[in-house]
């Protein structure tokens, strides 16, 4: 008589999937633990199979929130201590920086930068490798590692500009490229919100400064037609356009390879919107800014319809609002511009809510922030 083994519960596969979602920042560890506790073993699973003496003990889902809370307290204390130490160091260096010799400055930047970056690398490797570090039980270690490596990247980028004796835009470009390379390595080893924000900042710095250096004549042209109006220079138009394009590409393309794609889309769309607002509100004709904001509104709408990611519809609504405000303010009283912009913003919010409700699958409920 053969004995049919009891079917295995789907808990391991479910726990693995939840671990991946927690590691990507889609859900929190508490939500993952609640799902495991709610699902439990299937009702027809039968009596549990005898455990092997060599098998590892099963993880108790209800104990995860307590462990996570304790880890969060330790992490918050570490961040607070780090901020206090860094603030004290910055205050001390600010008081004595001018009195230091060049060699002392280079030594301090290099020493602190290398220690911070090496500390982040060591913390990342201690967890057992890149794949193991992405598990949710190592989330605190991953964030600390990313923060240390991001700090080291900034300091080493500053060190590079000091060693090469660069000034102004060339210093910003070389420093941005150095920081971008170091932050890319940090993102590969210990991805976190800090490293991804730093990557976007370095990218925008390189794009903005690089575009400015590529334009040979950056002098503004005053009154070329004898009309008494200010005409912006080519740099004042091209640089915001380049930054806006970089922001959209970051949120739409680069975000696919990041652990927090929604954050990347939000930051990229925000950078694009700021670039468009700077262009449309700068002195001179409205045409370049209007075209850029209109393009951002169209791009945001299309990307929202394709990806159903909320930052894009927010970009579309705010781009239209800024565009309408600028055009109306140019043609009439500012009070009317505020009124029209407010009406456009309300209408855009209603449209965004309707599109978001239509995009939500049936029974999805309220999304978790």
N, C-alpha and C positions, 0 to 999 in steps of 0.2 A: 504494500500500500504506500503510494507516494504522497508526500505531504507538499501541498502547494504553498510556496512562500507568500507571505503577505505583501501586497503591493507597497512600494516605497512611497513615502509622502513627497510631494514636490517641493519640500522646504529648501533643500540645498540649491536647486536651480533658482527658486524665487529669491533666496537670500543673496545669491550671486548677482542676480539682476538688480536687486535693490542696492547692493553695494556699489554697482556701477553708476546707478542714478545718483546716489549720495555723493560719490566721488566727482561727478560732473556738476554738482550743485543744483540738480533738478528738484530733489526733495531733501529734507533734513534727516539726520539719524533718528530723531524721535518719531518722525512719520514712518520711516522704514521699520522701526521696532513695533509700532502700532499695527502696521500691515501684517507682519509676521505673527503677532499675537492674535489678531483677528482671524487670520486664515486657519492656522493650526493644521493638524493632520486631517485628511479626508475622513468622512464618516464610515466608509467601507474599508478602511485600511486594515481592520482587524487588530489583533493583539500585536504589540511591538515586538520586533525580532530581538532575540538576545544580543546584547552588545558584545562585540569582540573585545578581548582583553587588551588588544593593541590599538583599538580605535580611540580617537581623541574624544573627550567629553563634548556633548552637544552644547552649542551656545544657547544661552537663555535670553530670549528677545527682550523680556521685560527688564533685564538688568542693564540694557544698553543706555537708556536715558540717564541713569545715575552715573554711569561711567563717563558718558559724554558731558554731563554737567560738570563733573569734577575736572575733566580735561579742559573744558572751557574756562573754568575759574583759574586753573594753572596758566593757561594760555593768556588770559587777560592780565594776570599778574606779571607775566613775562613781558608782555607788550608795554604795560605801564612802567615797569622798571627800565626797560629799554628806552622808552621815551624820555624819562627823567635823566638817565645817563647821557643820552644824546643831546638833550637840551643843555645840560651842564657843560658838555664838551663844546657845543657850538658857542655858548656864551663865553667860555674861556678863550676859544680860538679867535672870536670876534674882537676881544679886547687886546689880544697880543699878536694878531696876524700881521699887522703892519711892521711890528718890531722884529719879526722873525726873518732869518735869512732865507734865501731861496732854497737852499739845501734842506733846511729844517721843514719848510712847507712841503717839499716833495716827499720827505721822509714820513711826515705825518699822514699825508694823503695816501701814500702807498701802503704804509703799515696798517692803517685802519681799513682801507679798502680791501687789502688782501686778507686780513683777519676776518672781516665780515663775509666776504665771498667764500673763503675756505670753510668758515663755520657753517654756512648754509650748505655747502657741498658735503661736509661731514655729517650734518644732521640728515641730509637726504640719503646718504649711503648707509647710515646706521639702521634705517628702517628695513633694509633688505633689498634694495634695488628700486628701479623706477616703477615697475609694475606693482610691487608690494606697497610702495608709497602712495599709490592712487587709491588704495582701499580706505573706507571711511574711518576705520579705527586709527589710521595715521593722518587724519585730516589736519589735526593741530600741528603735527610735526611738519607736514607739507607746507602749511601757511607760514610757519616760522622760518623754514628753509627758504621759501620764496622771498620773504621779507628781507632776510639777511643778504641773500644774493642780489636783490634789487638795490639795497643800500650800497653793497660793494661795487655794483655796476656803476652807480652814479659817481662814487668817489674815484674809481679807476678811470672813468671818462674825464673827470676834472684833472686827474693826474696826467693823462695823455696830452691835454691841451697845455698844461704847465710845462711839461718836458719839451714839447715842440715849440714853445714860445709863440703860440698862435694868439691872434687877437680878433675880436669882432666876429664876423660871419664865418670865417674859416675855422675859428676855434669852436663855434657852435656846431658846424658841420662835422668836423673830426670827432668832437666829443659825442655828438649824436650817433655817429656810426659806431664808435666804440661801445657806447652804452647799448645800442641796438644789438650788437653781436653778443655781448655778455648777457643781456636780458633774454635773448633767444635761447641760449644755453640753459639759463635758469628756468625758462618755461618748459623746456624739454625734460629737465630733471625733476623739478618741483613746481608744477603749474599751480598758480593761485591767482586771486584777483589782483594782488599787488604787482606780480610780474606782468600780467596782461595789461594793466593800466600803464605800467612803465613802458611796455612795448609800444603801445599806441602813442604815448607822449614822445618817445624817441623817433617813431616813424613820422609823426607830424613835424617834429623839429627838422629832421633830415629833408623832408619834402619841401617845407617852407623855405628853409635857408638855401637848399640846393636850387630851387626854382629861382630864388632871388639872385643867386650868383650866376645863373645862366643868362640872365637878362643884361645885356651890355650897358644900356642907357637907362638908369633908374631915376633920372632927374625929372620931376614933375613939369609938365608943359602948361604954362600959364597963358591964357588968352591967345590961343593960336589963331583965332579968326577975328580978333578985335571986338569980341562981344562983351568983354568984361566978366566972363564966367570962368570958373576954375575947371580945368581938364585934368583928370587923374593921369598919373604916369602908367606905363605898361605894367610895371611891377605891382602897383596898387590894384590892378585888375587880375593879373595872372596868378599871383600868389594865393589870394582867397579862393579862386577857382580850383587851383591845384589842391589846396587843403580840403575843400569840400569833396572833391573827387576821391581823395585819399580816405576821408572819413566814410564815405559810402562803400568803397571797396573793402575797407576794414570790416565793417559790420556785415556786409553781404557775402564776402568771399573768405577773408582770413578767419572770420568767426567760426567757420566750419571745422577748423583744426584746433580750436581753443576749447578749454574745459567749461567756460562760462559764455556760451554763444549769445545769450540774451544780454548780458552785460556788455559784450563787445558791440552788439548792434546798437544798444542804447548810447554808449560812448561815441561810437562812430557817427551816428546820426546827430548827436549833440555837437560834435566838432564841425560837421557839415553845416548845421544850422547857424552856428556862431560865425563861421566864415561867410555864409550868405548874408547874415545880418550886418556884419562889418562892411561888406562891399556895398550893400544897398543904402546904408546910412552914412557912408563916407561922402565927403564933398564931391560934387561933380554930377554928371548925368545919372539918372536912375536906370538907364537901359541895361548895363551889365548886371547890376544887382537884381533887377526884375527877372532877367533871363535865367540867372543862376537859381533864384528862389523858386521860380516856376519849374525849372528842371528838377530841383530837389523835391518839390511837391509831387511831381509826376513819378519820380523814382521811388519815393516813399510809398505811394499808392500801389505801384506795381509790385514792389517787394513785399508789401503786406499781403496782397492777394496771393502771392506765390508762397510765402513762408508762414503767413499767419502769425508773425511776430509783432507784438504791440509797439516796439520802438519805431517802426516804420510808419505806422499810421499817425503816431504822435509827431513825427518829423513832417509828414504831409500837412497836417492841420496847422502846426506852428509856422511852417514855411509860408502857407497861404495867408495866415494872420499877419505875419511881419510884412509880407509883400503888399497886402491891402493897406495896412497902416502907413507904410512908406509912400505909396502912391497917393493916397487921400491926403496925407499930411503935406505932400508937395503941392497939391492943387488947391487945398482949402484950409480951413482952420484946424488946429490940432485937436480941439474938442470933438469935432466930427470924426476925425481919424480914430480916436479912441472908441467912439461909439460903433463905428463900422467894424473895427477890428474885434471888438467884443462880440458883436453879432456873428461875425465869421467864426470866431473861436467857439461860440456856443453851438452853431450849426455843425462845425467840424466835430465837436465832441459827441453830438447826437449821431452823426454818421458813423463815427468810430465805434460807438457803443453798439449800433445796429450791426455793423460788419463783424465786430467781435462776437456778438451773440450768434450770428449766423455761422461763424467759423467754429464755434464750440460744438463738439459732438454731443448727441442726445445723452442725457444722464450724466454729463460730466460734472455738474454741480458747480460750485464756486471755486475758481482756481485758487491755489494756495500761494501766497506771496513768498 
